[in-house]
Amino acid sequence: MEILRKIENITITTNQLLFFTCCYIALVLNLPFLTKATEAITALDNYNVIFLMSLPIFILSLTMLIQGLFAFRWLTKPLLITTVIISSLIFYGTITYGIVFDYGMVQNTIETDSAEALSYVNLQAILFFLFFGILPAFLIYKVKLTYKPFFRELLSRLKVISFSLGVALLIASVFYSNYASVGRNNKDLLGYITPYKMVDASYKFIRNHYFYPPLKFQVLDTAPSIVRDNSRKHVTVMVLGETARSQSFSLNGYVKPTNAYTEKQGVISFSNVSSCGTATAVSVPCMFSRLDKNHYSKRTATAQQNAIDLINLAGADVLWISNNNGSCKGVCTRVKTIQVDTDKSNPLCDGEYCFDEALLAPLKQKLNSLTNDNTLIVLHMIGSHGPTYFKRYPSEKSVFTPDCQRSDIQNCSPEQLLNTYDNTIAYTDFVISKVINELSVLDKKNNIESSLLYISDHGESLGESGVYLHGLPYAFAPEEQTHVPMIFWADTMQADFNTACLRDLSKSRISHDNVFDTLLSIMSVKSKAYNIENDPFIDCKSEHAIARTNSTSAFNIERIN
């Protein structure tokens, strides 16, 4: 209490508060940036020591300049407190998980539900936030400010801004070539400047999503159709994985038996598949869109038909069943959907999340009541979503031990963390095998042709090079976040694809860009939106199957990009 009274008795000017706070933001909360920039500079053969020493001064000057422009008189405390609190959250995410708060991460954060957000809350996170965020903010709140008359205050602030601008310009002019060189060779560095990269990304996200006029909805095909030449019903189940990386699949050469179930079921694993993004908010709508990765824009993708829309319009019965609280990111808006209820009355659920086995009940119900000759069921998993990996599988499915039973995964040993994540992959494999079993029953009892396609939205970092989770900008994201698994299975009745040929194809380069056409091909959809050159399965498809579904007028992908 004595300390509190002393703080309350401290009286300083707005410029003094501005300076002390900016020192804290620039020199403490920007430590990730300063550290990475220092590493980049000192890695040069002949680096300039004075240039290195100028870096914190440059960042401080810019911080003073930016904050000084907006934090004036009665706005000073609220803006500085807000900046400190936001910066402390970014600081925690960056030093703990290696997160970069760019446009994609802002989008992912805004579209995250409360249950997912709470999974990041743990004792360490709370203590960190209290010490680096709340405590400094409280000190700013408690100190007394003395104000000069308005115009004298304004003049004083202009002097501070001018001095900060002058210092920044001086450093920039003297060391321009050094900054330009380091920036060109380390483009990721800007993402670590706190909090301004996030502020810039947030502004662009809000502008793009709330202030741009909506685009006119583009119809890619008004009359797609399903063309088959047999009387059997057909069912395809697409299992949309979450946060699974290819490197952790034993089907792809991983040393631990993470695919003990599906490897006995004759599945074909494609080992060279890349994602469209490093987060669900980008990857899911991108993979179902006609747009490829290089031309993808959520705004454009939302305003046109996707693969699900075309399959539904062609006459198939389409059902999206989700166990992912993050939703379908707009992909399933125009088809029937089922969201798995997380109520604790279900032994597979804890009130916030359910194990992916909860997908099996609505799947069985649908398979037992097929009314359409062609059915597509999408199962959207919670998969391996972190950091609470231990909540993604039942205790009895803990194959690899010791595991990491906590959300502050950086405090687990590498062995524990890998075991926990590998348990999620093994459990995903178990659920996929259960789905295949259900489809096999259709084959034997009801003369129904069936197939399964599994693909993950993005991968995951597990401490490699100090990076955890996912969501890094794609340009410098590690392979662990972009290399994803894909599995295909078909029953013995299907005749469209040569499975031996597909196995030969399994090491070929494939990406999310191919999902649109692959899915249409599996469902035998004839559409002018189908691009045969973008279908990796086409070389393994019978000539007859190609002939009945391939549109005579090739779709011009450039038309919509």
Protein Blocks (a to p, Z undefined) as FASTA:
>chain_A
ZZmmmmmmpccdfklmmmmmmmmmmmmmmmmmmmmmmmmmmmpmbdcfklmmmmmmmmmm
mmmmmmmmmmgcjlmmmmmmmmmmmmmmmmmmmmmnopacdfklmmmmmmpcfklmmmmg
cfklmmmmmmmmmmmmmmmmmpccddddfklmmmmmmmmmmmmmmmmmmmmmmmmmmmmm
mmmmmmmlmmmpccklmmmmmmmmmmmmmmpccdddddfbfbbcdddfbfbdcddddddd
ehiafklpmknopabdfklmmmmnopacdfbbcdfblcfklmmmmmmpmbdfklgcfklm
mmpccfklmmmmnopacddddfbfnbnnhmmmmpccddddfbfklmkbghjaccfklmmm
mmmmmmmmcfbfbdcdddddfkjacfklmlmpcfklmmbccdddbfblmlpcfklmmmmm
mmmmmmmmmmmmmmmmmmmmmmmmnopacddddddfbdcdehighiahehiafklgcfkl
mmccddddddfkbckbcfklmmmmmmpccdfklmmmmmmmmnopacfkbcfklmmklmmp
cfklmmmmmcfbdcdfklmZZ
